[in-house]
């Protein structure tokens, strides 16, 4: 039996929103780790929550990955933005 599809909208209940944030943040960091190991790639993940608390994951040194990113001049693929305007 599959999971029920949920509508992607802001969670109004503060407690439910915080619980969902914590679970999804953990899942996202786990996926970033798995991708870095399976594909031997460098990953830098930066998350700010609604109170501006910083959470980060880096498969190697975060500063080195960010420096590499800022110095990168070649054409590259950009992620799509899924947020509706």
C-alpha positions as CSV (number, residue, x, y, z in Angstrom):
1,X,0.0,0.0,0.0
2,X,1.4,3.4,-1.0
3,X,1.5,6.6,0.8
4,X,-1.2,9.2,0.4
5,X,-0.3,12.2,-1.7
6,X,-0.3,15.4,0.4
7,X,-1.0,18.9,-0.8
8,X,2.1,21.1,-0.5
9,X,0.8,24.1,1.4
10,X,2.0,25.8,4.6
11,X,1.2,23.9,7.7
12,X,-0.9,26.2,9.9
13,X,-0.4,24.5,13.2
14,X,2.9,25.6,14.7
15,X,3.6,22.3,16.5
16,X,2.8,20.2,13.4
17,X,5.0,22.5,11.3
18,X,7.9,22.1,13.6
19,X,7.6,18.3,13.8
20,X,7.4,18.2,10.0
21,X,10.4,20.4,9.6
22,X,12.5,18.3,11.9
23,X,11.5,15.0,10.2
24,X,12.0,16.4,6.7
25,X,15.3,18.1,7.6
26,X,16.6,14.8,8.8
27,X,15.4,13.0,5.7
28,X,17.0,15.7,3.4
29,X,20.3,15.4,5.2
30,X,20.2,11.6,5.0
31,X,19.6,11.8,1.3
32,X,22.5,14.3,0.9
33,X,24.8,11.9,2.8
34,X,23.6,8.9,0.7
35,X,24.2,10.8,-2.6
36,X,27.7,11.9,-1.5
37,X,28.6,8.3,-0.7
38,X,26.9,6.5,-3.6
39,X,28.1,9.0,-6.3
40,X,31.4,10.1,-4.7
41,X,30.4,13.8,-5.0
42,X,30.7,16.8,-2.7
43,X,27.5,18.1,-1.1
44,X,26.8,21.3,0.8
45,X,23.3,21.7,2.3
46,X,22.3,24.9,4.1
47,X,18.9,25.3,5.8
48,X,17.5,28.3,7.8
49,X,14.4,27.6,9.7
50,X,11.6,30.1,10.3
51,X,13.5,31.6,13.3
52,X,16.7,31.9,11.3
53,X,18.4,29.0,13.0
54,X,21.1,27.6,10.8
55,X,21.4,23.8,10.0
56,X,24.0,22.6,7.6
57,X,25.5,19.4,6.2
58,X,28.6,19.0,4.1
59,X,30.2,15.8,2.8
60,X,33.6,17.5,3.1
61,X,34.7,20.8,4.6
62,X,31.8,23.3,4.1
63,X,34.1,26.3,3.6
64,X,36.0,24.5,0.9
65,X,32.8,23.5,-0.9
66,X,31.4,27.1,-0.7
67,X,34.7,28.6,-1.9
68,X,34.7,26.1,-4.9
69,X,31.1,27.2,-5.6
70,X,31.8,30.9,-5.5
71,X,34.9,30.5,-7.8
72,X,33.1,28.3,-10.3
73,X,32.8,30.1,-13.6
74,X,31.8,27.4,-16.1
75,X,28.2,27.1,-17.3
76,X,26.2,24.8,-15.0
77,X,22.8,23.3,-14.4
78,X,20.5,25.3,-12.1
79,X,17.8,23.7,-10.0
80,X,14.2,24.4,-10.8
81,X,12.2,26.5,-8.3
82,X,9.1,24.6,-7.3
83,X,7.6,27.5,-5.2
84,X,4.5,28.8,-6.8
85,X,4.3,32.6,-7.1
